[in-house]
Amino acid sequence: MNWSEYSRFVGDIFGVPLAIEALMVFFLESTFLGIWIFGGNLVPALLLDVNPGFIPIAAILLTDFFLQKRREGWAFTTTALAIAFSLVPMFLIIYPRLMISSLNPAWSLTIFNAASMPYTLKIMTIFAVTFVPLALIY
């Protein structure tokens, strides 16, 4: 079964998630490329020298290979790897920043100044423990 037959067979079920995945990978790689090109003074030189875009591209090519061989489980796994290896380098490059300020690097949002207070974390944990199982049961 090639890709067009597969999409006709499961198009109504998997069409939207696959489109979301494709757009997500595109925008993540675009974000990485933007940081790579325009954020040269904000990121370590070692991370700019290594091209972490190779692994997601290889994973996407492997996804196509596995779909042609009718190995949908492996195709799903390589798609998940493509997403993970697109996200991880982006966050490693900007660590400890979460959002880089374009006006002044000192004004960037970091993991230290964005952390919640212990009381907020306690309330969020109680809410998650209470309502996530209810949503799953529903």
Secondary structure, DSSP 4 states (H G I P E B T S, - for coil): --HHHHHHHHHHHHHHHHHHHHHHHHHHHHHHHHHHHH-TTTS-HHHHHS-TTHHHHHHHHHHHHHHHTT-HHHHHHHHHHHHHHHHHHHHHHHTTEEE--SS-GGG-EETTTSPPPHHHHHHHHHHHHHHHHHHHH-
